[in-house]
Amino acid sequence: MSLFSHTRSVLDSMRTRLEIPSFALYIDTLLVHFSHLVPSLSPRVASVIVALVCDALMAFVFALPIYVIYLFESTIHIDMPYWLGSILGVLSLYAYLRVPKSHRFGFGFFVGLWWFWWVGLSFRFFDFSALVPLIAVCVALVYGVVFWVLLFCECLPVRLVGLLIMHLITPFGFDWLVPQALLAYSYFGVDSLHFCLLVIAIYVFIVSIHARTSCVIGSRGKPLANLALGLVCVFGALDLRAFTSSNPPSFTTHIALSATQIPQSIKWNIQSVREIIAYHFVLIEDAIARGKSLIILPETAFPFPLSDSTAASIYEALRTYSLDITIIAGALHTQGKDTYNSAFVFSNGESRRIDKVILAPFGEYIPLPRFIKEPFDFVTQMEFRAGAGFGDMEALGERFRVAICYEATSSDLYEGYPEFVIAMSNNAWFYPSIEPSLQKMLLKYYARLYQTTILHSANMSESAIIVP
């Protein structure tokens, strides 16, 4: 036997022994029952229907933590309990591991749909509502291709590597598909080591139930050894810090974290600007009356270029207020033909500006080559200019990294492990949708991963102090 043949034989043997039993047998059984129930359908049509239903269901289980977070926030306004998040996180990874490779494109398509159907909702405010479903389908198709590549093999190493590198695959520059974030509200660690141990534990239990062997587990017929190994991995995957309640720092009692409910449909309405300005001034005055030292207003709280001469009276009023309270507020800034999404910091009668660095695809720029966008004026007019670098501010004796919406969910922001982050969002662009819940799950993930406390002020979603 040649060296090549021997190597291939060894690799095939390892792949077989590390193979994960998929749902293929269950899907085939379901198809048989469905064909008996609806005999008038041709076998091909019945097969397509069953495949679509199964792919959608497996993908929904994978996305389930997001929807349960949304359910808790929208109904009883509390965070999802860690015990429930732990169960749902395991179910998500379990579904991913057992997806048949023949269903990988359909699974990826529905993952893209369940996670990101809301991405094009911002186009409603530019009179392009017809593009919303088209964008959702296009995004889903892209993720169908991504998962078609990642799930080409039903074995542990390939599935595990796929989970670990998934966040590095960023279609359109969009990096919100982070499997580790599914464990954000759980007792399991969110770093790579804890994540790998949990995936291995799930794999061990899957193959044990199906009386399989693997080179990790050992020989056939050792259920107690398999169980012991699985339990060791489970305990190793736990984050002991998650079992102790983590309270916000004491200085946060001096901070007014604003949560506003201003629909996007009136936010850019010129007739509503006066009411919006007056409303935010009332929030500032109320914070001063309550003895607060810092107030955080959401992204584009003032939906116009705040430093332009036309807004001079507003700008000066904020500087005056800042003699009594430090104010950080979102607003626009223009420089020539360029528009920036910015955070303005007013303190002790002085002001400074921090421009958003990481722009949101489809919301603040269209992720297409420049030569495609240039012929369409409306596209280039929608886009913002990115700032030069992240900015920090000092307040209450602490140092805060300032983030505007999308960039608070980027690992780049957390370089250097900032202890505190101020995040400002305007989620009205995507209201109503699961976007705020997915955003919160990611914020919690980064808070735990980098041990950062995040103070999140939002419009059209709940504001929160997110602790590690």
C-alpha positions as a LaTeX table, in Angstrom:
\begin{tabular}{lrrr}
\hline
Residue & $x$ (\AA) & $y$ (\AA) & $z$ (\AA) \\
\hline
Met1 & 0.00 & 0.00 & 0.00 \\
Ser2 & 1.36 & 3.43 & $-0.97$ \\
Leu3 & 1.91 & 6.16 & 1.59 \\
Phe4 & $-0.90$ & 8.18 & 0.02 \\
Ser5 & $-3.36$ & 5.28 & 0.22 \\
His6 & $-2.37$ & 4.53 & 3.81 \\
Thr7 & $-2.80$ & 8.17 & 4.85 \\
Arg8 & $-6.18$ & 8.33 & 3.14 \\
Ser9 & $-7.24$ & 5.11 & 4.87 \\
Val10 & $-6.26$ & 6.51 & 8.27 \\
Leu11 & $-8.12$ & 9.77 & 7.62 \\
Asp12 & $-11.22$ & 7.91 & 6.44 \\
Ser13 & $-11.09$ & 5.77 & 9.57 \\
Met14 & $-10.81$ & 8.83 & 11.83 \\
Arg15 & $-13.66$ & 10.55 & 10.01 \\
Thr16 & $-15.87$ & 7.48 & 10.43 \\
Arg17 & $-15.08$ & 7.15 & 14.11 \\
Leu18 & $-15.71$ & 10.87 & 14.68 \\
Glu19 & $-18.89$ & 10.89 & 12.64 \\
Ile20 & $-21.96$ & 12.48 & 14.21 \\
Pro21 & $-25.31$ & 10.70 & 13.70 \\
Ser22 & $-27.43$ & 13.16 & 11.71 \\
Phe23 & $-31.18$ & 13.65 & 11.50 \\
Ala24 & $-31.24$ & 12.05 & 8.04 \\
Leu25 & $-32.99$ & 8.86 & 9.21 \\
Tyr26 & $-35.69$ & 10.86 & 11.02 \\
Ile27 & $-36.24$ & 13.07 & 7.97 \\
Asp28 & $-36.57$ & 10.01 & 5.73 \\
Thr29 & $-39.09$ & 8.48 & 8.14 \\
Leu30 & $-41.06$ & 11.73 & 8.21 \\
Leu31 & $-41.11$ & 11.75 & 4.40 \\
Val32 & $-42.56$ & 8.22 & 4.32 \\
His33 & $-45.35$ & 9.17 & 6.74 \\
Phe34 & $-46.06$ & 12.41 & 4.89 \\
Ser35 & $-46.28$ & 10.56 & 1.56 \\
His36 & $-48.81$ & 8.16 & 3.06 \\
Leu37 & $-50.88$ & 11.05 & 4.44 \\
Val38 & $-50.90$ & 12.93 & 1.12 \\
Pro39 & $-50.65$ & 10.23 & $-1.57$ \\
Ser40 & $-51.81$ & 12.64 & $-4.29$ \\
Leu41 & $-48.48$ & 14.47 & $-4.20$ \\
Ser42 & $-45.66$ & 13.28 & $-6.37$ \\
Pro43 & $-42.66$ & 11.87 & $-4.48$ \\
Arg44 & $-40.52$ & 14.79 & $-5.64$ \\
Val45 & $-42.96$ & 17.44 & $-4.39$ \\
Ala46 & $-43.42$ & 15.62 & $-1.09$ \\
Ser47 & $-39.64$ & 15.40 & $-0.68$ \\
Val48 & $-39.23$ & 19.14 & $-1.29$ \\
Ile49 & $-41.97$ & 20.04 & 1.21 \\
Val50 & $-40.55$ & 17.81 & 3.93 \\
Ala51 & $-37.01$ & 19.09 & 3.28 \\
Leu52 & $-38.12$ & 22.74 & 3.52 \\
Val53 & $-40.06$ & 22.14 & 6.74 \\
Cys54 & $-37.19$ & 20.22 & 8.34 \\
Asp55 & $-34.57$ & 22.74 & 7.25 \\
Ala56 & $-36.67$ & 25.62 & 8.59 \\
Leu57 & $-37.26$ & 23.80 & 11.88 \\
Met58 & $-33.59$ & 22.89 & 12.42 \\
Ala59 & $-32.56$ & 26.46 & 11.61 \\
Phe60 & $-35.18$ & 27.87 & 13.99 \\
Val61 & $-33.88$ & 25.68 & 16.83 \\
Phe62 & $-30.41$ & 27.03 & 16.05 \\
Ala63 & $-31.75$ & 30.60 & 16.36 \\
Leu64 & $-34.08$ & 29.86 & 19.30 \\
Pro65 & $-32.19$ & 31.80 & 22.04 \\
Ile66 & $-32.70$ & 35.04 & 20.09 \\
Tyr67 & $-36.46$ & 34.58 & 19.91 \\
Val68 & $-36.77$ & 33.61 & 23.57 \\
Ile69 & $-34.77$ & 36.70 & 24.57 \\
Tyr70 & $-37.22$ & 38.70 & 22.45 \\
Leu71 & $-40.17$ & 36.97 & 24.15 \\
Phe72 & $-38.91$ & 37.80 & 27.65 \\
Glu73 & $-38.11$ & 41.41 & 26.73 \\
Ser74 & $-41.39$ & 42.12 & 24.95 \\
Thr75 & $-43.70$ & 40.47 & 27.48 \\
Ile76 & $-42.31$ & 40.63 & 31.02 \\
His77 & $-39.34$ & 42.96 & 30.38 \\
Ile78 & $-36.67$ & 40.88 & 32.07 \\
Asp79 & $-33.58$ & 39.05 & 30.85 \\
Met80 & $-33.87$ & 35.41 & 29.88 \\
Pro81 & $-32.93$ & 33.26 & 32.92 \\
Tyr82 & $-29.53$ & 31.59 & 32.71 \\
Trp83 & $-30.99$ & 28.12 & 33.32 \\
Leu84 & $-33.25$ & 28.50 & 30.29 \\
Gly85 & $-30.48$ & 30.07 & 28.21 \\
Ser86 & $-28.24$ & 27.10 & 29.04 \\
Ile87 & $-30.85$ & 24.62 & 27.79 \\
Leu88 & $-31.56$ & 26.60 & 24.63 \\
Gly89 & $-27.85$ & 27.10 & 23.90 \\
Val90 & $-27.28$ & 23.34 & 24.09 \\
Leu91 & $-30.29$ & 22.71 & 21.82 \\
Ser92 & $-28.93$ & 25.21 & 19.28 \\
Leu93 & $-25.55$ & 23.49 & 19.09 \\
Tyr94 & $-27.21$ & 20.07 & 19.11 \\
Ala95 & $-29.29$ & 21.01 & 16.05 \\
Tyr96 & $-26.23$ & 22.34 & 14.22 \\
Leu97 & $-24.17$ & 19.21 & 14.90 \\
Arg98 & $-26.89$ & 16.87 & 13.60 \\
Val99 & $-27.81$ & 18.67 & 10.37 \\
Pro100 & $-27.46$ & 16.16 & 7.48 \\
Lys101 & $-24.90$ & 17.33 & 4.98 \\
Ser102 & $-27.49$ & 16.89 & 2.22 \\
His103 & $-29.57$ & 19.60 & 3.93 \\
Arg104 & $-26.76$ & 22.05 & 4.57 \\
Phe105 & $-27.78$ & 24.64 & 1.97 \\
Gly106 & $-31.42$ & 24.69 & 3.08 \\
Phe107 & $-30.39$ & 24.87 & 6.73 \\
Gly108 & $-28.06$ & 27.79 & 6.01 \\
Phe109 & $-30.74$ & 29.56 & 3.97 \\
Phe110 & $-33.20$ & 29.44 & 6.86 \\
Val111 & $-30.52$ & 30.38 & 9.40 \\
Gly112 & $-29.92$ & 33.51 & 7.34 \\
Leu113 & $-33.67$ & 34.13 & 7.22 \\
Trp114 & $-34.40$ & 33.51 & 10.92 \\
Trp115 & $-31.43$ & 35.61 & 12.07 \\
Phe116 & $-31.49$ & 38.44 & 9.52 \\
Trp117 & $-34.94$ & 38.84 & 7.95 \\
Trp118 & $-35.03$ & 42.37 & 9.39 \\
Val119 & $-31.83$ & 43.67 & 7.74 \\
Gly120 & $-33.59$ & 45.51 & 4.91 \\
Leu121 & $-36.26$ & 47.17 & 7.06 \\
Ser122 & $-34.37$ & 50.48 & 7.01 \\
Phe123 & $-35.23$ & 50.78 & 3.29 \\
Arg124 & $-38.85$ & 51.50 & 4.32 \\
Phe125 & $-37.79$ & 55.02 & 5.23 \\
Phe126 & $-36.30$ & 55.71 & 1.79 \\
Asp127 & $-39.44$ & 54.68 & $-0.13$ \\
Phe128 & $-37.95$ & 51.33 & $-1.13$ \\
Ser129 & $-40.17$ & 48.98 & 0.89 \\
Ala130 & $-40.35$ & 46.61 & $-2.06$ \\
Leu131 & $-36.66$ & 45.82 & $-1.55$ \\
Val132 & $-37.16$ & 44.52 & 2.03 \\
Pro133 & $-38.13$ & 40.91 & 1.12 \\
Leu134 & $-35.61$ & 40.85 & $-1.72$ \\
Ile135 & $-32.77$ & 41.79 & 0.63 \\
Ala136 & $-33.91$ & 39.16 & 3.15 \\
Val137 & $-33.88$ & 36.44 & 0.48 \\
Cys138 & $-30.50$ & 37.57 & $-0.89$ \\
Val139 & $-28.94$ & 37.48 & 2.58 \\
Ala140 & $-30.47$ & 34.05 & 3.20 \\
Leu141 & $-29.06$ & 32.73 & $-0.10$ \\
Val142 & $-25.59$ & 33.94 & 0.83 \\
Tyr143 & $-25.75$ & 32.12 & 4.16 \\
Gly144 & $-27.05$ & 29.06 & 2.33 \\
Val145 & $-23.76$ & 29.00 & 0.42 \\
Val146 & $-21.76$ & 29.64 & 3.62 \\
Phe147 & $-23.34$ & 26.67 & 5.40 \\
Trp148 & $-23.09$ & 24.53 & 2.28 \\
Val149 & $-19.33$ & 24.89 & 2.68 \\
Leu150 & $-19.16$ & 24.66 & 6.48 \\
Leu151 & $-21.33$ & 21.55 & 6.83 \\
Phe152 & $-19.81$ & 19.44 & 4.06 \\
Cys153 & $-18.90$ & 16.65 & 6.51 \\
Glu154 & $-20.88$ & 15.06 & 9.35 \\
Cys155 & $-17.92$ & 14.68 & 11.68 \\
Leu156 & $-16.89$ & 16.44 & 14.85 \\
Pro157 & $-13.71$ & 18.26 & 13.69 \\
Val158 & $-15.43$ & 19.82 & 10.67 \\
Arg159 & $-18.55$ & 20.85 & 12.60 \\
Leu160 & $-16.50$ & 22.25 & 15.48 \\
Val161 & $-14.17$ & 24.23 & 13.21 \\
Gly162 & $-17.21$ & 25.56 & 11.36 \\
Leu163 & $-18.68$ & 26.89 & 14.60 \\
Leu164 & $-15.37$ & 28.46 & 15.62 \\
Ile165 & $-14.73$ & 30.28 & 12.33 \\
Met166 & $-18.31$ & 31.24 & 11.54 \\
His167 & $-17.94$ & 34.72 & 13.09 \\
Leu168 & $-14.98$ & 35.35 & 10.78 \\
Ile169 & $-17.16$ & 34.84 & 7.70 \\
Thr170 & $-18.74$ & 38.25 & 7.16 \\
Pro171 & $-20.92$ & 38.53 & 4.03 \\
Phe172 & $-21.43$ & 42.19 & 3.15 \\
Gly173 & $-19.13$ & 43.03 & 6.07 \\
Phe174 & $-21.88$ & 41.93 & 8.47 \\
Asp175 & $-20.58$ & 39.97 & 11.48 \\
Trp176 & $-23.62$ & 39.24 & 13.64 \\
Leu177 & $-23.68$ & 35.46 & 13.12 \\
Val178 & $-21.67$ & 34.50 & 16.22 \\
Pro179 & $-22.51$ & 30.98 & 17.50 \\
Gln180 & $-20.71$ & 31.58 & 20.82 \\
Ala181 & $-23.19$ & 34.41 & 21.52 \\
Leu182 & $-25.96$ & 31.80 & 21.74 \\
Leu183 & $-24.49$ & 31.05 & 25.18 \\
Ala184 & $-24.46$ & 34.70 & 26.30 \\
Tyr185 & $-27.33$ & 34.15 & 28.75 \\
Ser186 & $-26.19$ & 30.78 & 30.06 \\
Tyr187 & $-24.01$ & 29.21 & 32.73 \\
Phe188 & $-21.50$ & 28.14 & 30.08 \\
Gly189 & $-18.38$ & 30.10 & 29.23 \\
Val190 & $-18.39$ & 32.04 & 25.96 \\
Asp191 & $-14.67$ & 31.87 & 25.15 \\
Ser192 & $-13.33$ & 29.33 & 22.65 \\
Leu193 & $-12.08$ & 26.82 & 25.23 \\
His194 & $-15.38$ & 26.58 & 27.15 \\
Phe195 & $-17.26$ & 26.53 & 23.85 \\
Cys196 & $-15.19$ & 23.63 & 22.50 \\
Leu197 & $-15.67$ & 21.62 & 25.69 \\
Leu198 & $-19.44$ & 22.06 & 25.47 \\
Val199 & $-19.54$ & 21.00 & 21.81 \\
Ile200 & $-17.44$ & 17.91 & 22.61 \\
Ala201 & $-19.78$ & 17.09 & 25.52 \\
Ile202 & $-22.83$ & 17.29 & 23.23 \\
Tyr203 & $-21.04$ & 15.09 & 20.69 \\
Val204 & $-20.19$ & 12.49 & 23.34 \\
Phe205 & $-23.80$ & 12.26 & 24.47 \\
Ile206 & $-25.07$ & 12.04 & 20.87 \\
Val207 & $-22.81$ & 9.14 & 19.94 \\
Ser208 & $-23.38$ & 7.45 & 23.29 \\
Ile209 & $-27.13$ & 7.45 & 22.78 \\
His210 & $-26.66$ & 5.97 & 19.33 \\
Ala211 & $-24.18$ & 3.37 & 20.58 \\
Arg212 & $-21.41$ & 4.81 & 18.45 \\
Thr213 & $-17.67$ & 4.84 & 19.22 \\
Ser214 & $-15.05$ & 7.46 & 18.57 \\
Cys215 & $-11.31$ & 7.75 & 18.91 \\
Val216 & $-11.92$ & 10.27 & 21.67 \\
Ile217 & $-14.19$ & 8.03 & 23.69 \\
Gly218 & $-12.55$ & 4.70 & 23.33 \\
Ser219 & $-13.87$ & 1.29 & 22.46 \\
Arg220 & $-17.48$ & 0.20 & 22.05 \\
Gly221 & $-19.41$ & $-0.91$ & 25.07 \\
Lys222 & $-18.19$ & 1.56 & 27.68 \\
Pro223 & $-21.30$ & 3.65 & 28.40 \\
Leu224 & $-20.12$ & 4.65 & 31.89 \\
Ala225 & $-16.79$ & 5.86 & 30.53 \\
Asn226 & $-18.61$ & 7.82 & 27.84 \\
Leu227 & $-20.96$ & 9.34 & 30.40 \\
Ala228 & $-18.04$ & 10.27 & 32.65 \\
Leu229 & $-16.20$ & 11.94 & 29.78 \\
Gly230 & $-19.32$ & 13.86 & 28.78 \\
Leu231 & $-19.89$ & 15.08 & 32.32 \\
Val232 & $-16.25$ & 16.14 & 32.67 \\
Cys233 & $-16.59$ & 18.21 & 29.48 \\
Val234 & $-19.87$ & 19.73 & 30.65 \\
Phe235 & $-18.39$ & 20.78 & 33.98 \\
Gly236 & $-15.32$ & 22.08 & 32.19 \\
Ala237 & $-17.56$ & 24.19 & 29.94 \\
Leu238 & $-19.23$ & 25.93 & 32.87 \\
Asp239 & $-18.26$ & 29.49 & 33.77 \\
Leu240 & $-18.24$ & 29.57 & 37.57 \\
Arg241 & $-18.56$ & 33.37 & 37.54 \\
Ala242 & $-21.99$ & 33.00 & 35.95 \\
Phe243 & $-23.32$ & 31.39 & 39.13 \\
Thr244 & $-22.74$ & 34.54 & 41.17 \\
Ser245 & $-24.94$ & 37.58 & 40.71 \\
Ser246 & $-23.11$ & 40.47 & 39.11 \\
Asn247 & $-24.37$ & 43.93 & 40.02 \\
Pro248 & $-23.68$ & 47.16 & 38.12 \\
Pro249 & $-20.90$ & 49.33 & 39.61 \\
Ser250 & $-22.12$ & 51.69 & 42.32 \\
Phe251 & $-21.31$ & 54.82 & 40.29 \\
Thr252 & $-24.02$ & 53.89 & 37.76 \\
Thr253 & $-26.62$ & 55.20 & 40.23 \\
His254 & $-25.40$ & 58.67 & 39.22 \\
Ile255 & $-26.13$ & 57.99 & 35.54 \\
Ala256 & $-29.43$ & 58.64 & 33.75 \\
Leu257 & $-29.67$ & 55.97 & 31.04 \\
Ser258 & $-32.33$ & 57.21 & 28.66 \\
Ala259 & $-34.74$ & 54.95 & 26.79 \\
Thr260 & $-36.83$ & 56.79 & 24.21 \\
Gln261 & $-39.72$ & 55.73 & 22.00 \\
Ile262 & $-39.49$ & 57.94 & 18.92 \\
Pro263 & $-40.56$ & 56.16 & 15.70 \\
Gln264 & $-38.27$ & 56.55 & 12.72 \\
Ser265 & $-41.18$ & 57.80 & 10.65 \\
Ile266 & $-41.26$ & 61.04 & 12.66 \\
Lys267 & $-37.57$ & 61.18 & 13.60 \\
Trp268 & $-36.65$ & 62.55 & 10.18 \\
Asn269 & $-39.85$ & 64.58 & 9.85 \\
Ile270 & $-38.85$ & 68.23 & 9.91 \\
Gln271 & $-42.16$ & 69.18 & 11.53 \\
Ser272 & $-41.38$ & 66.91 & 14.50 \\
Val273 & $-37.88$ & 68.23 & 15.20 \\
Arg274 & $-39.00$ & 70.87 & 17.71 \\
Glu275 & $-40.95$ & 68.32 & 19.73 \\
Ile276 & $-37.99$ & 65.92 & 19.67 \\
Ile277 & $-35.60$ & 68.63 & 20.87 \\
Ala278 & $-37.98$ & 69.69 & 23.64 \\
Tyr279 & $-38.46$ & 66.08 & 24.70 \\
His280 & $-34.71$ & 65.50 & 25.11 \\
Phe281 & $-34.30$ & 68.79 & 26.98 \\
Val282 & $-36.99$ & 67.58 & 29.40 \\
Leu283 & $-35.01$ & 64.36 & 29.92 \\
Ile284 & $-31.89$ & 66.39 & 30.69 \\
Glu285 & $-33.72$ & 68.69 & 33.09 \\
Asp286 & $-35.29$ & 65.72 & 34.84 \\
Ala287 & $-31.87$ & 64.08 & 35.25 \\
Ile288 & $-30.50$ & 67.30 & 36.77 \\
Ala289 & $-33.47$ & 67.49 & 39.12 \\
Arg290 & $-32.79$ & 63.92 & 40.27 \\
Gly291 & $-29.18$ & 64.78 & 41.04 \\
Lys292 & $-27.63$ & 62.71 & 38.24 \\
Ser293 & $-24.09$ & 63.48 & 37.11 \\
Leu294 & $-24.26$ & 62.00 & 33.60 \\
Ile295 & $-27.06$ & 61.47 & 31.12 \\
Ile296 & $-26.74$ & 59.20 & 28.08 \\
Leu297 & $-29.12$ & 59.89 & 25.20 \\
Pro298 & $-29.53$ & 57.44 & 22.29 \\
Glu299 & $-27.98$ & 57.48 & 18.84 \\
Thr300 & $-29.22$ & 60.44 & 16.73 \\
Ala301 & $-31.20$ & 61.76 & 19.68 \\
Phe302 & $-30.85$ & 65.03 & 17.77 \\
Pro303 & $-31.51$ & 63.92 & 14.16 \\
Phe304 & $-29.73$ & 66.79 & 12.45 \\
Pro305 & $-26.17$ & 68.20 & 12.14 \\
Leu306 & $-25.74$ & 69.46 & 15.70 \\
Ser307 & $-22.59$ & 71.49 & 15.06 \\
Asp308 & $-23.98$ & 73.39 & 12.06 \\
Ser309 & $-24.77$ & 77.08 & 12.36 \\
Thr310 & $-28.49$ & 76.32 & 11.93 \\
Ala311 & $-28.42$ & 74.40 & 15.23 \\
Ala312 & $-26.27$ & 76.91 & 17.12 \\
Ser313 & $-28.96$ & 77.66 & 19.72 \\
Ile314 & $-29.42$ & 73.93 & 20.48 \\
Tyr315 & $-25.68$ & 73.44 & 20.72 \\
Glu316 & $-25.28$ & 76.35 & 23.12 \\
Ala317 & $-28.21$ & 75.16 & 25.24 \\
Leu318 & $-26.51$ & 71.75 & 25.63 \\
Arg319 & $-23.26$ & 73.44 & 26.64 \\
Thr320 & $-25.16$ & 75.41 & 29.26 \\
Tyr321 & $-26.86$ & 72.30 & 30.60 \\
Ser322 & $-23.44$ & 70.64 & 30.82 \\
Leu323 & $-22.47$ & 73.02 & 33.62 \\
Asp324 & $-24.84$ & 70.95 & 35.78 \\
Ile325 & $-24.59$ & 67.51 & 34.17 \\
Thr326 & $-22.36$ & 65.73 & 31.66 \\
Ile327 & $-24.32$ & 64.96 & 28.50 \\
Ile328 & $-23.54$ & 62.43 & 25.82 \\
Ala329 & $-25.97$ & 62.51 & 22.92 \\
Gly330 & $-26.13$ & 61.11 & 19.42 \\
Ala331 & $-26.43$ & 63.51 & 16.50 \\
Leu332 & $-25.29$ & 64.03 & 12.94 \\
His333 & $-22.24$ & 65.98 & 11.79 \\
Thr334 & $-21.54$ & 67.26 & 8.31 \\
Gln335 & $-18.23$ & 68.22 & 6.79 \\
Gly336 & $-18.45$ & 69.25 & 3.17 \\
Lys337 & $-20.39$ & 66.52 & 1.38 \\
Asp338 & $-19.65$ & 63.96 & 4.08 \\
Thr339 & $-22.11$ & 63.05 & 6.85 \\
Tyr340 & $-21.01$ & 61.41 & 10.09 \\
Asn341 & $-23.01$ & 59.56 & 12.71 \\
Ser342 & $-21.55$ & 61.02 & 15.89 \\
Ala343 & $-21.67$ & 61.15 & 19.66 \\
Phe344 & $-21.38$ & 64.63 & 21.18 \\
Val345 & $-20.00$ & 64.92 & 24.70 \\
Phe346 & $-20.83$ & 68.09 & 26.68 \\
Ser347 & $-19.13$ & 68.62 & 30.03 \\
Asn348 & $-18.38$ & 71.73 & 32.09 \\
Gly349 & $-19.42$ & 73.99 & 29.25 \\
Glu350 & $-17.05$ & 72.30 & 26.79 \\
Ser351 & $-17.83$ & 69.86 & 23.97 \\
Arg352 & $-16.17$ & 67.24 & 21.81 \\
Arg353 & $-17.29$ & 64.89 & 19.04 \\
Ile354 & $-16.69$ & 61.16 & 18.55 \\
Asp355 & $-17.54$ & 59.86 & 15.07 \\
Lys356 & $-18.80$ & 56.36 & 14.43 \\
Val357 & $-16.03$ & 54.16 & 13.03 \\
Ile358 & $-17.75$ & 50.89 & 12.08 \\
Leu359 & $-20.77$ & 51.58 & 9.89 \\
Ala360 & $-23.74$ & 49.23 & 9.68 \\
Pro361 & $-24.18$ & 47.47 & 6.32 \\
Phe362 & $-27.45$ & 48.44 & 4.59 \\
Gly363 & $-28.20$ & 50.94 & 7.37 \\
Glu364 & $-25.29$ & 53.38 & 6.94 \\
Tyr365 & $-23.60$ & 52.13 & 3.82 \\
Ile366 & $-24.43$ & 49.75 & 1.01 \\
Pro367 & $-21.85$ & 46.93 & 0.92 \\
Leu368 & $-21.33$ & 46.97 & $-2.83$ \\
Pro369 & $-18.31$ & 48.05 & $-4.92$ \\
Arg370 & $-18.10$ & 51.79 & $-5.52$ \\
Phe371 & $-18.38$ & 51.46 & $-9.32$ \\
Ile372 & $-21.78$ & 49.77 & $-8.89$ \\
Lys373 & $-23.11$ & 52.40 & $-6.47$ \\
Glu374 & $-21.90$ & 55.57 & $-8.20$ \\
Pro375 & $-24.53$ & 55.58 & $-11.00$ \\
Phe376 & $-27.28$ & 55.59 & $-8.36$ \\
Asp377 & $-27.31$ & 58.92 & $-6.55$ \\
Phe378 & $-29.85$ & 57.83 & $-3.96$ \\
Val379 & $-27.49$ & 55.07 & $-2.77$ \\
Thr380 & $-24.50$ & 57.34 & $-2.22$ \\
Gln381 & $-26.74$ & 59.93 & $-0.53$ \\
Met382 & $-27.83$ & 57.31 & 2.02 \\
Glu383 & $-24.29$ & 56.53 & 3.08 \\
Phe384 & $-22.33$ & 57.92 & 6.01 \\
Arg385 & $-18.59$ & 58.53 & 6.33 \\
Ala386 & $-16.64$ & 56.49 & 8.89 \\
Gly387 & $-14.68$ & 58.17 & 11.68 \\
Ala388 & $-10.93$ & 57.89 & 12.07 \\
Gly389 & $-10.82$ & 55.93 & 15.34 \\
Phe390 & $-12.64$ & 54.96 & 18.51 \\
Gly391 & $-12.98$ & 57.58 & 21.22 \\
Asp392 & $-12.95$ & 57.46 & 25.01 \\
Met393 & $-14.36$ & 59.89 & 27.54 \\
Glu394 & $-13.83$ & 60.56 & 31.24 \\
Ala395 & $-16.75$ & 60.82 & 33.65 \\
Leu396 & $-17.44$ & 59.99 & 37.31 \\
Gly397 & $-13.76$ & 59.18 & 37.76 \\
Glu398 & $-13.94$ & 56.40 & 35.17 \\
Arg399 & $-12.89$ & 55.97 & 31.56 \\
Phe400 & $-15.54$ & 54.94 & 29.03 \\
Arg401 & $-15.14$ & 53.70 & 25.45 \\
Val402 & $-17.92$ & 55.28 & 23.36 \\
Ala403 & $-19.71$ & 53.16 & 20.76 \\
Ile404 & $-22.57$ & 53.97 & 18.43 \\
Cys405 & $-24.95$ & 51.08 & 17.84 \\
Tyr406 & $-23.43$ & 48.53 & 15.42 \\
Glu407 & $-19.83$ & 49.09 & 16.48 \\
Ala408 & $-20.68$ & 48.04 & 20.06 \\
Thr409 & $-21.16$ & 44.52 & 18.66 \\
Ser410 & $-17.74$ & 44.40 & 17.02 \\
Ser411 & $-14.72$ & 42.80 & 18.68 \\
Asp412 & $-12.56$ & 45.65 & 17.34 \\
Leu413 & $-14.18$ & 48.01 & 19.83 \\
Tyr414 & $-13.03$ & 45.91 & 22.78 \\
Glu415 & $-9.34$ & 45.95 & 21.92 \\
Gly416 & $-7.45$ & 46.59 & 25.12 \\
Tyr417 & $-10.31$ & 45.21 & 27.23 \\
Pro418 & $-12.05$ & 48.48 & 28.16 \\
Glu419 & $-13.68$ & 48.19 & 31.57 \\
Phe420 & $-16.67$ & 50.32 & 30.63 \\
Val421 & $-18.42$ & 51.00 & 27.32 \\
Ile422 & $-21.16$ & 53.51 & 26.58 \\
Ala423 & $-23.29$ & 52.28 & 23.69 \\
Met424 & $-25.97$ & 54.33 & 21.95 \\
Ser425 & $-28.52$ & 52.86 & 19.53 \\
Asn426 & $-31.42$ & 53.95 & 17.38 \\
Asn427 & $-33.29$ & 50.69 & 16.83 \\
Ala428 & $-36.25$ & 52.50 & 15.27 \\
Trp429 & $-34.77$ & 51.68 & 11.84 \\
Phe430 & $-35.65$ & 48.02 & 12.40 \\
Tyr431 & $-38.77$ & 48.28 & 14.56 \\
Pro432 & $-40.62$ & 45.99 & 15.03 \\
Ser433 & $-38.22$ & 43.06 & 14.75 \\
Ile434 & $-35.86$ & 40.79 & 16.68 \\
Glu435 & $-32.92$ & 43.11 & 15.92 \\
Pro436 & $-32.76$ & 44.61 & 19.45 \\
Ser437 & $-32.80$ & 41.10 & 20.98 \\
Leu438 & $-30.02$ & 39.87 & 18.72 \\
Gln439 & $-28.10$ & 43.06 & 19.49 \\
Lys440 & $-28.56$ & 42.56 & 23.24 \\
Met441 & $-27.42$ & 38.93 & 22.99 \\
Leu442 & $-24.25$ & 40.07 & 21.23 \\
Leu443 & $-23.66$ & 42.86 & 23.75 \\
Lys444 & $-23.98$ & 40.36 & 26.58 \\
Tyr445 & $-21.57$ & 38.04 & 24.78 \\
Tyr446 & $-18.92$ & 40.75 & 24.41 \\
Ala447 & $-19.51$ & 41.94 & 27.98 \\
Arg448 & $-18.73$ & 38.44 & 29.25 \\
Leu449 & $-15.91$ & 37.76 & 26.81 \\
Tyr450 & $-14.03$ & 40.99 & 27.58 \\
Gln451 & $-15.28$ & 41.49 & 31.17 \\
Thr452 & $-16.73$ & 44.85 & 30.18 \\
Thr453 & $-19.74$ & 46.65 & 31.65 \\
Ile454 & $-21.86$ & 48.14 & 28.86 \\
Leu455 & $-24.25$ & 51.04 & 29.43 \\
His456 & $-26.67$ & 50.86 & 26.51 \\
Ser457 & $-29.06$ & 53.73 & 25.78 \\
Ala458 & $-31.55$ & 52.93 & 23.00 \\
Asn459 & $-34.45$ & 54.37 & 21.05 \\
Met460 & $-37.41$ & 52.04 & 20.34 \\
Ser461 & $-35.99$ & 49.24 & 22.51 \\
Glu462 & $-35.11$ & 48.79 & 26.14 \\
Ser463 & $-32.01$ & 50.46 & 27.57 \\
Ala464 & $-29.91$ & 48.42 & 29.98 \\
Ile465 & $-26.71$ & 48.14 & 31.97 \\
Ile466 & $-25.18$ & 44.89 & 30.73 \\
Val467 & $-22.72$ & 43.37 & 33.18 \\
Pro468 & $-20.23$ & 40.55 & 32.48 \\
\hline
\end{tabular}
